[in-house]
Amino acid sequence: QVQLVESGGGLVQAGGSLRLSCAASGSIFSVNDMDWYRQAPGKQRELVASITKGGVTNYADSVKGRFTISRDNAKNTVYLRMNSLKPEDTAVYYCNAEVNTYIRQARYWGQGTQVTVSS
């Protein structure tokens, strides 16, 4: 059994910052790619940022230069530092990770954390 638990969401004014965390736990052998997605009301879920086990990162154009994804492999944890937040960043943010257990490889989702940016 694998769980991803996000934390760090909240309400912030435009121009402010937040840091999200997502910790994977359970019968984990290793964790491959770790990603952050977001879903705003009435919109499809979109990929915000991803990071490989080796630290190679990728960002959506809308967040480049403002968001930074990082990870701690020893803790199976991924972070998303969000600076210069805009009202259009308001969404539920979800963590997704490809996890190798001792039985299989599968992708898992966290429960989501709400980020609200006020203008």
PEHU-V206498 format. One record per residue. RES is the residue in one letter. NEAR is the number of other C-alpha atoms within 10 Angstrom. Layout:
RES|NEAR, RES|NEAR
//
This chain:
Q|7, V|15, Q|16, L|21, V|17, E|23, S|17, G|15, G|18, G|14, L|14, V|18, Q|14, A|17, G|14, G|14, S|17, L|17, R|16, L|21, S|21, C|27, A|19, A|24, S|15, G|10, S|14, I|18, F|12, S|15, V|20, N|17, D|18, M|28, D|26, W|26, Y|19, R|22, Q|19, A|16, P|9, G|6, K|9, Q|9, R|15, E|14, L|18, V|22, A|23, S|24, I|21, T|17, K|15, G|10, G|15, V|11, T|16, N|16, Y|19, A|13, D|9, S|11, V|17, K|12, G|11, R|13, F|20, T|18, I|24, S|20, R|20, D|12, N|14, A|7, K|10, N|20, T|20, V|25, Y|23, L|23, R|15, M|20, N|17, S|15, L|23, K|19, P|15, E|13, D|20, T|20, A|21, V|18, Y|27, Y|25, C|29, N|23, A|26, E|17, V|23, N|17, T|16, Y|10, I|9, R|9, Q|15, A|12, R|14, Y|16, W|19, G|19, Q|15, G|22, T|21, Q|19, V|22, T|20, V|20, S|16, S|11
//
